[in-house]
Each structure stands twice: as structure tokens, then as C-alpha cells.
Amino acid sequence: MATIVFDQVSKVYDAGGKKLAAANEVSFAIDQGEFAVILGPSGAGKSTILNLLGGMDYASSGRILIGGRNITNYDDEQLADYRAQYIGFVFQFYNLVPNLTALENVQLAEEICKNPLDAAEMLERVGLGDRKNNFPGQMSGGEQQRVSIARALAKNPQILLCDEPTGALDSGTGRIVLKLIRDIARDMGKTVVVVTHNAPIAEMADTVIHMRDGQISEIRHTEHPRPVEEIVW
Amino acid sequence: MVKGALIKKSIEDMKKNRSQFLSIFIMAALAIGMSVGLDTIWTTIDAHSQSFYQDTNISDFWVAASNPSDLNLWRVRNLKGVQKAEKRFTVNNATARIDGKPILRVYAVPSENTLDMSMIMSGKKLSKHGAILDRSFAQANHLSVGDPLTIEVNDKRIDTTIEALALSSENIYAVKDTASMMPDPKGYGFIVIDEDRIASAYGGRKPYNQIEVRLAKGADAAEIQSRMDSIFGKKLNFVMAQTDNRGVNFANAKVIQFRSFATVFPFMFFLVTALITFSTMMRLTEDQRNQIGILKALGYSKKSILWHYTSYGVFVGMAGILVGILFGPNVIGRLLLSKIKNLMTFPVEDMVINISKFLFGASIIMTFTAGISFLSCLKLQNEVPAELLRTKMPKKGRHIFLEHFPYVWNRMKFSQKLTARNAMRNKFRIVVSILGVSGCAGLIIGALALFDLVSGIPKTLYEKTYSYDQKVILDSDTTDRAIRNLNLDGIVQDMEESSVQLTTQEGLRKVTAVSVFSKESPLIHLKDAEGNSVTLPDTGIAMTRKLAELMNVEVGDTVNLKRSSDTYYPVTIMKVVYMPSAQGIYMTDGYWQEIGENFHPTALLVQWNKKDNDFLNSGYITSYTDRTTQKSDFEGNLSAIFGTSLLLIVSGTVLAFVVLYNMGMLNFAERVRDLATLEVLGFHQKEIRPLVLTENIVSTVIGIFLGIPIGKYLAGTIAGGFGDDFDLISRVTPDRILIAAAITLTFAAIVNHIVRKKIKSIDMLQALKSVE
């Protein structure tokens, strides 16, 4: 069953009287438990899709169905709820709150979720059980990103939405982080959407959505995605 | 080209941070405006009065003596240290025979006199038959040069022609008696005539009753004054120093008061200018470390980069100084001076700006704005461009002290923990907020206290101390018996008011007001500083607290009182009473007679059952004033100080707003990325808000509490800076603190509202971007 459905979704900006379509009638569907990659160069419109899917922006037209519910008509409060309950967000720059320890950053999930998972346990799962009282400033980029993943998953969301999750990491660390996302999501049955311009990452996806100039140029499904360890970039 | 690009960058940066730079500008302008504006008041009065004294050759002291002989005068002239001594005659109770029967002070002057000259504003020099008339009096009564004027002195008519209109340095503050507080140019003025003209009123013999004395530079005034006893003997009434002249005293008091205001109040604005500049420039340069790196990498010299950042402070500081110097004297100065101008008469009206104080203030502002800008940039100058261009690691979080108390810490909400950690990480910002708020609350408390002090004087005097309806000044011929025979319907209290000279054991001498009335005193209720009633002692005197302090005496001490008959009489201070204004001594009519004086009532206090208009219009009296008029006159007299207190309240609230706004915005700006992240994570507005607003509220509350002692300190300093005539007790009452707190909290709420809107407008997508 498709957990994410984009149906003729457009996002049009008004740029000095000229209409600029950042997303033009985009339609796709991602199934429950799938690992999907939205791929495209910068300016292709993938950030727009990310923003819309993440409940951070409003579509100009079309429908976005998440778990069967149309979120396009949500108001600010409803969108905040949607972000809290449905989306686990992993940022390119980790975005940990610098004044909170690793554990406390993960505990943020408990503040807003109905069914959060245990923060300490999530930290154990990303392999940082012994760093839980450290502040972000005391951790490497890879470690920070793992805390960020733990934080996203602690919310027990339907969808894990990752924005260039390896963008600020070296390739070795990036691979570890991607493997972590892939493995945990598979264990927990989460749908993963990774937005990236980094083509090799697409090789590990079940579904790859290629974007160009605000439109989908190709959607490709793979029965046997490559293991992360084999990917090189 | 290179320079042009940097200037463009400056302008863009300032636009981007306009509220911060506007704040620095406002604070700098207020600091300069307040200090120069308040200074203008006293420098103007000081300069005008000093030059007026000099131009009119004012005496250093006056000796009141009955019919001094030429020998007396000769002996005064020959004292070592006396430069000049002249005689004249003066009475304060002549009537002008025009509508309203106004009272004139008459000076009958030998034509060769050079001391205490009037300053002629129009007309010619005084002839044998003419008169020089008070210009304000002439204007109020529509008299001009050439008009005839008849005055009545000692019940005799003297016909004169007005030859000149003039001002007098002895009458800068022209009030006719101790009951009056407001100059009334229509009802009172001065007139100068030749000594020959007065003779007719006194049986053809030229009368004299005053010796004017001018001292040589460096002469010992006290020593010379003490010699008057032996020279004049029985004839001596009293010696009045220049500073005892009501006008001189009044001008001096205003100088002292406004000098004290100008010193105390602007301090906070200078401090806040420094703090705001510091917080703004620290953040600006911190935000721009990348840009500084780029500029360096592009090859800009260290000097030009330093100047670029220093120039922010220079420009803003200069703009503030410029507006301050224009606004201070022209708005604050003019506004307050206009209120004082109604009270004092000077020949010139231009303002005198205290240039040295302005330059001092301006250099402090420039040091703060330019210096702090320079230093904040200098800090980054020592890093290499590559380091500056590298993304800065997020500030390290740190465990805070509170976490050692798990009982407390574990019970705190998440947002509280985060707020506590943020606060500890940004101690400086918190300190600035608290300082700014406490300064504002303190300033408002101080201003309210000043308001209370000033409005409290007439309240204490005319509501608590006096309970008469009218104070009637009796004609000098009216006897005690005549009054008793009138059987006035009401409570009546007679009193004698005059001046006596007191000398302490230490040799300190002072001419002071003496009030003599019955022990029962139904209409004057003396009190001590705590507000307890004080009755006059049967023997000995009661002295006002401030006078006792000035003369360095206390209860039980004996001072020598100069009697009108002959020499001194030792009187013991039995009680100390509290009078907020008008210091002096009190004694019973019985004791007054015991020391050898006649009790001759000069004033009658009346609380009517039925007002007796016949009496009030009778020949028994020369004038009367309602207590309510006295009270409103007193309030009018202090209107410049009321104005100052309002000005301070307004500027205190501006201070509060600017500080809170800046710190609120700074707090917001520093956290915007965290807030955006939390919003992406699904936090609701109401959950995000407290993270920023709590800090503002807490620092506001702490600031208000710290403002209380600041306010009390300000109030105490102000109370002490009113001059010798005033004895003010500063009281900061809880309701004043509440008002100050309410004003401050209102502004905090407005600022929080603005920040709340800002939080609402956070663009979540900012969270996705890289750290700048």
C-alpha cells in the first residue's frame, strides 16, 4: 500500500511577476517500508518536494496523501502535528540543539510525540550509548548525524525524511550513516525518503525518483538494490 | 573602488541591523541630550546670574541697621578686606497708587552710589525727581517711561515720573514676603528713587537703614561680618550675606539642583549605550567572521578592515552625539528653562551650553561606540583567513551548576532546562538585559520619587503643617488688641515673622527666619521627621532639622541670638522640627518676650467659620493669601522639577524599551536556527515561544528587583541635592515600585509580543541551510 502519494502536485513561486514552477505536476507513490531516493541536481525541485513532504510548505495545487490523509489542506497547527507524528527528519547539518546533550536531543521527541520510543535505547541502537551525556559540540559530524537519526526515529514516525544526510560527511562516515538508516528502517518497518544530488546513493534504493527542472524525469524500481557497502562515491 | 564597496557594505549591514543601530543611536542621543540638556539649565542660570551680579555690582553682604551714622559707615569702609561700603534706605511696603494697590519695594539711593545698581533696560539715568521702575512690574501694570507714578511710603505721598525701566540683581526672584512663592509682577515690584525724595516721607530727614558692603578679593567674609556688632552696636539689626538674598539663594538652589540631576541621571544612558554597542558589535562581527575571512582573502589590509568595522561605531556614535547636542539644549533645555523663566528675571535670555561637559560626554560616547566596534573586530583579526572561512563549530554546550541538584533539575521541564542552559551560555546578554531593565526601573523609581519629593513639600506644608484658610499680612500699625476687638468668626492665630541672626559657639553665623506664636498654636502643627507632633518649648527654641545640620548644632546646644535691642542672648535648642522647605527657628511669644523682644504680630492665620470680607478689605491688613493659592504657587514654583521628573519617566521607558527590544531580538537571533529545527521536528508555536520569552521575562523581573535599590539610591542623591533651603526625605513607597514595575513590564510585554510575531514568522527552511 502506498503510504506516500503525490498527485499532480505543483508549487509555483511568484518571482517578480513571473510565475516560476519549482514543482510542476509531480506525481509519484512510495510504499510502506520502501527506501526511496529523490535524485536530481540542484535546482531540480527536490528540495521543494522535501519541503512539501515534510509539511514545511504549502502546495499550489494537487494533493499529497500521507497514510491516506490529504495534508494539503492542513493549517499551521495541523502541519506541526503532522511533522511531529509522521515525519522523522534527518538534516544535512544534523541540527542538534547545541545546548542539549545527545540524550536530551533525542528526548526532544518525547516532548511532542504520542508514542515515542525510549531515547536511551535509540542512542544504543545508533551505537552511541556511551556518549549520551555529551553535547553536540563534543562529537564528530558522523556522531552528530547518528544522534540526529536516533532523534528522528525516537519519534516513532511513519516516514524518515533525510535531506542530504551524507552531504556534510566524508564518504566512509557517510556509508556508515546510510547503512544505519537502511538497517534500522528495515528493522522497524519505516518508510525512508532520502533527498540527494549524490547519484551513487540511489543504487541502494528500492525506488529512485529522478527529478529535473521541477518535473519527474524517471521513476525506477529495483528488486535488488545494492548493499551500501558496495556503493562508491 | 575598494573603499566604495566597503562603504556600500556598511550601509547594507546597517540596514540589516537597523533596529540595533537605531538603538545605539537613540541611546547615544539620549545620553548626550540628557546630560547637555540638564546641564544647560544650570549653566544658563549660573552664567546669567553671575554676569548679572557683576554688571550690577551686587554687594557681598548687607548690614541692616537703624540710622547708621557716617562714622559707622567710615568704620566699615576702613575695615581690612572691605573694598566699598555705601548706605541706602529700603522699605518693602510702599503702595503704588494705581489699580490694585500693588506693593513696591523702595530703594532710596544717594546718587553717588555704585553698588547694587539696577540694570536699565530702557529710559535714562535716574534724576533727582524721577524713578527707576521694575520692568516686569511696569509691563504687568501697563506703565511706561514718562508716565507719572505716585507711591505711598510711611503714609506719605511721593510723586515721581518713571524715567527708566530696569532689572535688579537683588530681585531676580521677586516675591514680596515669606508667604509668597510665585513672583507676581502685577502685585509686587521694586522702585528706585533718589534719597532726597524719601526725606519728605520721614519728616524731612534723610533716612538710612542699610549699609551695602563689597569685599576685596580673598577677604574673610565671616571675620568682617562679625565686626559689625562692635561698629553698629545697638543699631545693628542683622547682617545678610549675598547668599541669603532670596533671589540669589533661589538661583543657587536651581543651579545646585540641576547640576545634581545632570550628574546623576544621564549615567544610565551612557552605560546602556556601551552595553548595547557591545552586544550589537559582538554579534555583528561574530556573524561576519566568514565575510571578514573573505575580505582578508581578497587582500584588504588589516587596517581597512578594522576601520570598516570601527566606522559603524563612529558613524552611529557621531549621529547620536549630533542629534543629542541639538535635542538636549533645544528641547530639554528650552522646555525646562521656560518654566524657570517665569520665576526668575535676567537681562538676557540666550542659553548657555556647557561645552566642556558636552565634549566630555561626546568623547565618552565615541570611546564606547568606536572603541567597542574596534575591539570586537580586533578579536577576529588575529585569525588567519582560512580559519575564518571554515564553518564555525556550534558553540559547545555545557553542563550547568544546577544539574548538580538532580532533585531540582530532574523536575524541570525540558524547555526550562534548555532556557537555563541558554541563559548560562549567554551570561553577557542576560547581564545586559538585567542591567538595562534595572536601570530603567531605577530611573522610573527615581523619577517618581523626585515627583513625590517635590509634590510632597507643598503637601507637607499646606496640608499637614498649616490648617488655616488664609494667611493675612497685617499692616504694621495693626495692634494685637485691635485684632482681638474685631471678634473674627473662626479660629485665629497671630504670629510674628522676622529674621534674626544666630551665632553658634563655633562662630558660625546665619541670618535665619524666626516665627513666633503661641504654644497652643491651633493652626500651625509642627512635626518632627517621623511625623510626630511637636509643641513649642516654654523656654528655648525649636530649630528646623536642616538648619541645625547646617549650623552643626543639636538639641541641648546653645546659640546666640542677636536681639533688636542690643547684644546677643543665648538661647537653647530644645527641639528639632522638620520642615521640607523654608528653614528657621520657632519660639513661643512668651519666650520671645522673655529674651527682651516685643511680640508684634506681623501675620494672622485664620480658619473661618464665616469668611469676613470686610476685614480682608480693611486697612488692618496689607495683603492675604489663601492656603490653597500658596500650595498651587509652590507647585508652580517647582514646575521645572516636575518637568524633569516627567522627562526622566519618559526617557526611562525609552531606555526600557530599547534594552528589552534589543536583548529580546538578540536572544531570538541567536536561537533562530534551533527554533527552526524544533519547528521542523513538529514543535508547536506555544511550545517554542517559552524558549525565548522565558528568558526575557525572567531577566525583566530580576532587573526590576535590582532596580529598586538603584531607584532608592537615585532618590536619596536627588533629595540631598536641593540646596540649603530644602530638607527632603526620600521615600520610595511600594506603590511607586509597583508603577515602575508595571511600566517596565508593559514594555517587556510589548517586546515579547514583537518577538512572538518574529517566532511565528520563522522560516523553517532556514534549518535546512548550512550554518553561516
Interface residues (C-beta under 8 A of the other chain):
Chain A: S47 L50 N51 G54 M56 D57 D76 E77 A80 D81 Y82 R83 A84 Q85 I87 F89 F91 Q92 F93 N95 L96 V97 P98 N99 L100 T101 E104 Q107 L108 A109 E111 I112 C113 F135 P136 G137 Q138 R151 K155 D163 A168
Chain B: M393 P394 K395 K396 G397 R398 F414 K417 L418 R421 N422 R425 R673 D674 T677 L678 E679 V680 L681 G682 F683 H684 Q685 E687 M764 L765 A767 L768 K769 S770 V771
